[in-house]
Amino acid sequence: MTSLTDRKNAAISRGVGMTTQIYADRAENSEIWDKEGNRYIDFAAGIAVVNTGHRHPRVIEAVKKQLDRFTHTCHQVVPYENYVELAERLNAILPGDFAKKTIFVTTGAEAVENAVKIARAATGRQAVVAFGGGFHGRTFMGMALTGKVVPYKVGFGAMPADVFHVPFPVELQGVSPDQSLAALRRLFAADVDPNRVAAIIIEPVQGEGGFYPVPTSFIKAIREICDQHGILLIADEVQTGFARTGKLFAMEHHGVAADLVTMAKGLGGGFPIAAVTGRAEIMDAPGPGGLGGTYAGNPMGVAAAHAVLDIIEDEKLCDRAEQLGNRLKQRLAAIREQAPEIVDIRGPGFMNAVEFNDVKTNLPSADFANKVRLKALEKGLILLTCGVHGNVIRFLAPITIQDNVFAEAMDILEASILEARA
């Protein structure tokens, strides 16, 4: 009998990489059961999508109600009220003391593409500045903005022009905020006139790049530079958004408001929806028909997003994220005493990471991180690696994870790290 893996290899492009060979059969909150009946604790959450847990009853109920009314009309053809209402909610909760407007699309990459389109339309400029290690999607503009070659850019040819990168401030990698700002000033002096720059895009916590939080002093300096040169600040909150960092949006940690914010993942609680929200006059820059998409703001995703926002508020998930993140970091700190490979433990709220180096060379060790991941998988815990060097394990469990399941996961994590040392 042909295995599912063999069928997958025969039917699906190898370009669709897979972290595990687990084929999901069902899922509930923080647990997944595969086709063979094996149970796993999910510390990936569909890459920060099901912050409210797999199949949260209120999300499922909301989608079922919408399913009984209509599934698709295309908002640009026959609009619907819950799309308008969700835009109103996002406009109200996004940081920034100014009028806002919103558009809905389907994916995070699509949100980023549209944010760049809007910025260019609003400023009449073309250039965009992004950061090394950043991840903004797999479309061509998303790839151009992304600051990591393998696997995202390799083999795909020339990227869109007028995209520039500066180093992201990571003290562990020898890049201070002052050095990163100096690199930006050199860029403006040597490569691109700041008066040609439409936007600077930044993740408040780098996702694929290694879960490095942006320093408050740095993002405030970037805001000042943007204001000085008439550049728009785009905050990519696709992975950081919706309670993951202990705030609804990660930019709230810094008291800085972006001009445009991209969001997706956690907004839909497992259903596809993404958004761009920003200053009203900027959002209105493109002409009618310049923004949108056939599935943009799909009614199922909109219904799910309303439920997600209600759940975050009613179940106090921002507070829960802080509590879980503190427990995780405390446990990792205790493990560190026996595992010198651990060189850093970081992350706001429940968007946490542990970084590993080789104890002999003190160089990043992707091998050790992958050993930990595989040991954990054998024991029923799904983990993800990240980082430019692949030596970081990131933790993205649902914020609704049950206390007993969380404790079980911590025991597996500790055992896996110690066994990887053997």
C-alpha positions as CSV (number, residue, x, y, z in Angstrom):
1,M,0.0,0.0,0.0
2,T,1.4,3.4,-1.0
3,S,2.2,5.6,2.0
4,L,0.9,9.2,2.3
5,T,4.4,10.4,2.1
6,D,5.0,8.6,-1.2
7,R,1.7,9.9,-2.5
8,K,2.7,13.4,-1.5
9,N,6.1,13.1,-3.2
10,A,4.4,11.9,-6.4
11,A,1.7,14.6,-6.4
12,I,3.0,17.8,-4.9
13,S,5.9,20.0,-5.9
14,R,9.0,19.5,-3.7
15,G,9.1,23.3,-3.4
16,V,6.4,22.9,-0.8
17,G,8.7,22.1,2.2
18,M,7.3,20.1,5.1
19,T,8.7,20.4,8.7
20,T,7.1,17.0,9.7
21,Q,5.6,13.9,8.1
22,I,2.6,14.1,10.4
23,Y,-0.7,14.0,8.5
24,A,-3.3,15.6,10.6
25,D,-6.6,13.8,11.2
26,R,-8.1,16.1,13.9
27,A,-7.1,18.9,16.3
28,E,-8.5,20.5,19.4
29,N,-7.0,23.5,21.2
30,S,-3.3,22.7,21.6
31,E,-3.3,19.1,20.4
32,I,-3.2,17.3,17.1
33,W,-3.9,13.7,16.3
34,D,-2.5,12.2,13.1
35,K,-3.9,9.6,10.7
36,E,-2.4,6.8,12.8
37,G,-4.0,8.1,16.0
38,N,-0.8,9.5,17.5
39,R,-1.2,12.6,19.7
40,Y,1.0,15.6,19.4
41,I,1.3,18.9,21.4
42,D,1.3,21.7,18.9
43,F,3.9,24.4,19.6
44,A,3.6,25.7,16.1
45,A,-0.1,26.7,15.9
46,G,0.0,26.7,12.1
47,I,2.8,29.2,12.4
48,A,1.1,31.6,14.8
49,V,-2.3,31.2,13.2
50,V,-4.4,29.5,15.9
51,N,-3.5,31.8,18.8
52,T,-7.0,31.0,20.1
53,G,-6.4,27.3,19.7
54,H,-7.5,24.7,17.1
55,R,-11.3,24.8,16.5
56,H,-12.1,27.2,19.3
57,P,-15.9,26.7,19.8
58,R,-16.7,30.3,19.4
59,V,-14.8,30.5,16.1
60,I,-16.5,27.4,14.8
61,E,-19.9,28.6,15.8
62,A,-19.4,32.0,14.1
63,V,-18.3,30.3,10.9
64,K,-21.2,27.8,10.9
65,K,-23.6,30.7,11.3
66,Q,-22.0,32.5,8.3
67,L,-22.0,29.3,6.3
68,D,-25.8,29.1,6.7
69,R,-26.2,32.6,5.2
70,F,-23.7,32.9,2.3
71,T,-20.1,31.8,1.6
72,H,-19.0,34.2,-1.2
73,T,-20.3,37.2,-3.1
74,C,-17.0,39.1,-3.6
75,H,-17.1,42.2,-1.5
76,Q,-16.3,44.4,-4.5
77,V,-19.5,43.1,-6.3
78,V,-22.0,42.6,-3.5
79,P,-20.7,43.9,-0.2
80,Y,-21.6,42.7,3.3
81,E,-22.0,44.3,6.7
82,N,-19.6,42.1,8.7
83,Y,-16.7,43.2,6.5
84,V,-17.5,46.8,7.2
85,E,-17.9,46.1,11.0
86,L,-14.6,44.2,11.1
87,A,-12.9,47.2,9.5
88,E,-14.4,49.5,12.0
89,R,-13.1,47.3,14.9
90,L,-9.6,47.2,13.5
91,N,-9.6,50.9,12.9
92,A,-10.6,51.4,16.6
93,I,-8.1,49.1,18.2
94,L,-5.0,49.8,16.1
95,P,-2.4,52.1,17.9
96,G,-2.4,55.6,16.6
97,D,-4.4,58.8,17.5
98,F,-5.6,59.4,14.0
99,A,-8.4,58.4,11.6
100,K,-7.8,55.0,10.1
101,K,-9.2,52.8,7.2
102,T,-8.8,49.2,6.4
103,I,-8.8,46.8,3.5
104,F,-9.0,43.0,3.7
105,V,-7.1,40.5,1.6
106,T,-6.4,36.8,2.0
107,T,-2.7,36.2,3.0
108,G,0.0,38.0,4.9
109,A,2.1,38.3,1.7
110,E,-0.8,39.9,0.0
111,A,-1.2,42.3,2.8
112,V,2.5,43.3,2.5
113,E,2.1,43.7,-1.3
114,N,-0.9,46.0,-0.8
115,A,0.9,48.0,1.9
116,V,3.7,48.8,-0.5
117,K,1.2,49.6,-3.3
118,I,-0.6,52.0,-0.9
119,A,2.7,53.6,0.3
120,R,3.8,54.2,-3.3
121,A,0.4,55.7,-4.3
122,A,0.3,57.9,-1.3
123,T,3.9,59.3,-1.6
124,G,4.5,59.2,-5.3
125,R,7.8,57.5,-4.5
126,Q,9.2,54.0,-5.4
127,A,11.9,52.8,-3.0
128,V,11.3,50.6,0.0
129,V,13.7,49.9,2.8
130,A,13.6,46.6,4.7
131,F,15.9,44.7,7.1
132,G,18.3,41.8,7.0
133,G,16.7,38.7,8.5
134,G,13.2,40.0,7.9
135,F,10.5,37.9,6.3
136,H,7.6,39.4,4.4
137,G,6.3,36.6,2.1
138,R,6.9,34.5,-0.9
139,T,5.5,36.7,-3.7
140,F,8.0,38.6,-5.7
141,M,7.7,41.9,-3.7
142,G,7.6,39.8,-0.5
143,M,10.8,37.9,-1.5
144,A,12.5,41.2,-2.4
145,L,11.7,42.6,1.0
146,T,12.7,39.4,2.8
147,G,16.3,39.5,4.2
148,K,17.1,35.8,3.8
149,V,18.2,34.1,0.6
150,V,17.8,30.3,1.3
151,P,15.1,29.0,0.8
152,Y,13.0,32.0,-0.1
153,K,14.9,33.7,-2.9
154,V,17.2,31.1,-4.3
155,G,16.6,30.1,-7.9
156,F,13.9,32.7,-8.6
157,G,15.9,35.2,-10.6
158,A,15.9,39.0,-10.3
159,M,13.9,40.6,-7.6
160,P,11.8,43.8,-8.0
161,A,14.0,46.9,-8.1
162,D,14.2,49.8,-5.6
163,V,14.2,47.5,-2.5
164,F,17.1,48.1,-0.1
165,H,18.2,46.4,3.1
166,V,20.0,47.4,6.2
167,P,21.1,45.2,9.2
168,F,18.5,44.6,11.9
169,P,19.8,45.4,15.3
170,V,20.8,42.2,17.0
171,E,23.4,42.6,19.8
172,L,24.0,38.8,19.8
173,Q,25.2,39.1,16.2
174,G,27.3,42.1,16.9
175,V,24.9,44.7,15.4
176,S,23.8,47.5,17.9
177,P,20.9,49.9,17.3
178,D,23.4,52.6,16.6
179,Q,25.2,50.5,14.0
180,S,22.0,49.7,12.3
181,L,21.0,53.4,12.2
182,A,24.4,54.3,10.9
183,A,23.9,51.7,8.1
184,L,20.6,53.4,7.2
185,R,22.3,56.8,7.1
186,R,25.0,55.3,4.8
187,L,22.3,53.8,2.6
188,F,20.7,57.3,2.2
189,A,24.1,58.8,1.5
190,A,25.4,56.2,-1.0
191,D,22.5,54.3,-2.6
192,V,19.1,55.9,-2.4
193,D,17.9,59.5,-1.8
194,P,15.6,59.4,1.2
195,N,13.3,61.6,-0.8
196,R,12.7,58.7,-3.1
197,V,11.8,56.3,-0.3
198,A,8.1,55.5,0.0
199,A,8.3,53.3,3.1
200,I,10.4,51.5,5.7
201,I,9.0,48.1,6.6
202,I,9.9,46.4,9.8
203,E,8.7,43.5,12.0
204,P,8.4,44.5,15.6
205,V,9.7,41.0,16.4
206,Q,11.4,39.3,13.5
207,G,9.7,36.0,12.7
208,E,11.6,33.7,10.4
209,G,14.7,35.8,11.1
210,G,15.0,34.5,14.7
211,F,12.4,36.1,17.0
212,Y,14.6,39.1,17.7
213,P,12.5,41.9,19.2
214,V,13.1,45.4,17.9
215,P,14.6,47.7,20.6
216,T,12.3,50.5,21.6
217,S,15.0,53.1,21.1
218,F,15.5,51.9,17.6
219,I,11.9,51.9,16.5
220,K,11.5,55.3,17.9
221,A,14.5,56.5,15.9
222,I,13.1,54.9,12.8
223,R,9.8,56.8,13.4
224,E,11.7,60.1,13.7
225,I,13.7,59.4,10.5
226,C,10.4,58.6,8.6
227,D,8.9,61.8,9.8
228,Q,12.0,63.8,8.9
229,H,12.0,62.6,5.3
230,G,8.3,62.0,4.6
231,I,8.7,58.3,4.6
232,L,5.9,56.0,5.7
233,L,6.5,53.4,8.4
234,I,5.0,50.0,7.8
235,A,4.8,47.6,10.7
236,D,4.5,44.0,9.6
237,E,2.4,42.5,12.4
238,V,1.5,39.3,10.5
239,Q,3.2,37.0,13.0
240,T,3.3,39.3,16.0
241,G,-0.4,40.3,16.0
242,F,-3.4,39.4,18.1
243,A,-2.2,38.8,21.7
244,R,0.9,36.8,20.7
245,T,3.4,39.3,22.3
246,G,1.2,40.1,25.3
247,K,-0.4,43.0,23.6
248,L,-3.0,43.0,20.8
249,F,-0.2,44.4,18.6
250,A,3.5,44.3,19.2
251,M,4.0,48.0,18.4
252,E,2.1,48.8,21.6
253,H,5.2,47.7,23.6
254,H,7.0,50.7,22.2
255,G,4.4,53.5,22.2
256,V,5.1,54.0,18.4
257,A,2.3,54.1,15.8
258,A,3.0,53.0,12.3
259,D,1.4,54.6,9.3
260,L,0.4,51.2,7.8
261,V,0.1,47.9,9.6
262,T,-0.1,44.5,7.9
263,M,-1.8,41.6,9.7
264,A,-3.0,38.1,9.0
265,K,-2.3,34.7,10.7
266,G,-3.9,35.1,14.2
267,L,-6.6,37.3,12.9
268,G,-8.6,34.5,11.4
269,G,-8.1,31.8,14.0
270,G,-7.5,29.2,11.3
271,F,-9.5,30.7,8.5
272,P,-7.7,32.7,5.7
273,I,-8.0,36.5,6.1
274,A,-5.5,39.3,6.1
275,A,-5.7,43.1,6.4
276,V,-3.9,46.4,6.0
277,T,-5.0,49.2,8.3
278,G,-3.5,52.6,8.3
279,R,-3.9,56.4,8.3
280,A,-7.2,57.2,6.5
281,E,-5.7,59.6,4.0
282,I,-2.9,57.2,3.1
283,M,-5.3,54.3,2.7
284,D,-7.4,56.4,0.3
285,A,-4.5,57.2,-2.0
286,P,-5.2,54.3,-4.5
287,G,-8.1,54.9,-6.9
288,P,-11.2,52.7,-6.9
289,G,-10.4,49.2,-8.2
290,G,-6.7,49.6,-7.3
291,L,-7.1,47.4,-4.2
292,G,-9.1,44.2,-3.6
293,G,-9.2,40.6,-4.8
294,T,-11.8,38.0,-5.6
295,Y,-11.5,36.3,-2.2
296,A,-10.4,39.4,-0.3
297,G,-12.3,39.6,3.0
298,N,-14.0,36.2,2.5
299,P,-17.1,36.0,4.7
300,M,-15.9,32.9,6.6
301,G,-12.6,34.6,7.5
302,V,-14.4,37.8,8.5
303,A,-16.8,35.9,10.8
304,A,-13.9,34.0,12.3
305,A,-12.0,37.2,12.9
306,H,-14.9,38.8,14.8
307,A,-14.9,35.7,17.1
308,V,-11.2,35.9,17.6
309,L,-11.3,39.5,18.7
310,D,-14.1,38.6,21.1
311,I,-12.2,35.6,22.5
312,I,-9.0,37.6,23.0
313,E,-10.9,40.2,25.1
314,D,-13.2,37.9,27.0
315,E,-10.5,35.3,27.8
316,K,-7.8,37.9,28.6
317,L,-5.4,36.3,26.2
318,C,-2.9,39.2,26.3
319,D,-2.5,38.5,30.0
320,R,-2.4,34.8,29.4
321,A,0.4,35.2,26.8
322,E,2.5,37.1,29.4
323,Q,2.0,34.4,32.0
324,L,2.8,31.5,29.7
325,G,5.8,33.3,28.2
326,N,7.2,33.9,31.7
327,R,6.8,30.3,32.6
328,L,8.5,29.1,29.5
329,K,11.4,31.5,29.8
330,Q,11.9,30.5,33.5
331,R,12.0,26.8,32.6
332,L,14.5,27.5,29.8
333,A,16.6,29.5,32.2
334,A,16.7,26.5,34.5
335,I,17.6,24.1,31.7
336,R,20.4,26.5,30.6
337,E,22.4,25.5,33.7
338,Q,22.8,22.0,32.2
339,A,22.9,23.0,28.6
340,P,25.6,25.6,27.7
341,E,24.5,25.4,24.1
342,I,21.8,27.8,25.1
343,V,23.1,31.3,24.4
344,D,19.9,33.3,24.5
345,I,16.3,33.1,25.7
346,R,14.0,35.9,24.5
347,G,10.7,37.2,23.3
348,P,7.8,39.3,24.5
349,G,4.6,37.6,25.8
350,F,4.3,34.1,24.4
351,M,6.4,34.8,21.2
352,N,9.5,33.2,22.6
353,A,12.7,31.6,21.3
354,V,15.8,29.8,22.4
355,E,19.1,30.2,20.5
356,F,21.8,27.5,20.4
357,N,25.6,27.8,19.6
358,D,28.2,25.0,19.4
359,V,30.0,24.9,22.7
360,K,33.4,24.3,21.1
361,T,33.3,26.9,18.4
362,N,30.7,29.3,19.9
363,L,29.2,29.5,16.4
364,P,25.5,29.2,15.6
365,S,24.5,25.5,15.7
366,A,21.6,24.6,13.4
367,D,22.5,21.0,14.0
368,F,21.8,21.2,17.7
369,A,18.6,23.1,17.2
370,N,17.4,20.4,14.7
371,K,18.4,17.6,17.1
372,V,16.2,19.2,19.8
373,R,13.4,19.6,17.3
374,L,13.6,15.9,16.2
375,K,13.9,14.6,19.8
376,A,10.8,16.6,20.8
377,L,8.9,15.3,17.8
378,E,9.7,11.7,18.8
379,K,8.2,12.5,22.2
380,G,5.1,14.1,20.7
381,L,5.9,17.8,20.7
382,I,5.9,19.8,17.5
383,L,8.5,22.6,17.4
384,L,9.7,25.0,14.7
385,T,13.2,26.3,14.0
386,C,14.0,29.7,12.5
387,G,16.8,32.2,12.2
388,V,19.2,33.2,9.4
389,H,21.5,30.4,10.7
390,G,18.7,28.0,11.5
391,N,19.9,27.7,15.1
392,V,16.8,29.1,16.9
393,I,13.8,27.2,18.1
394,R,10.6,29.4,18.3
395,F,7.6,28.7,20.5
396,L,4.2,29.4,19.1
397,A,1.8,27.3,21.1
398,P,-1.9,28.4,21.2
399,I,-2.3,31.0,23.9
400,T,-5.3,28.9,25.1
401,I,-3.1,25.9,25.8
402,Q,-4.3,24.0,28.9
403,D,-2.0,24.2,31.9
404,N,-1.5,20.5,32.2
405,V,-0.6,20.2,28.5
406,F,1.8,23.1,28.8
407,A,3.5,21.4,31.8
408,E,3.8,18.2,29.8
409,A,5.3,20.1,26.9
410,M,7.9,21.7,29.2
411,D,9.0,18.3,30.4
412,I,9.4,17.1,26.9
413,L,11.3,20.2,25.9
414,E,13.8,19.8,28.8
415,A,14.3,16.1,28.1
416,S,14.8,16.8,24.4
417,I,17.5,19.5,25.0
418,L,19.4,17.3,27.4
419,E,19.2,14.2,25.2
420,A,20.5,16.3,22.2
421,R,23.6,17.0,24.3
422,A,24.4,13.2,24.5
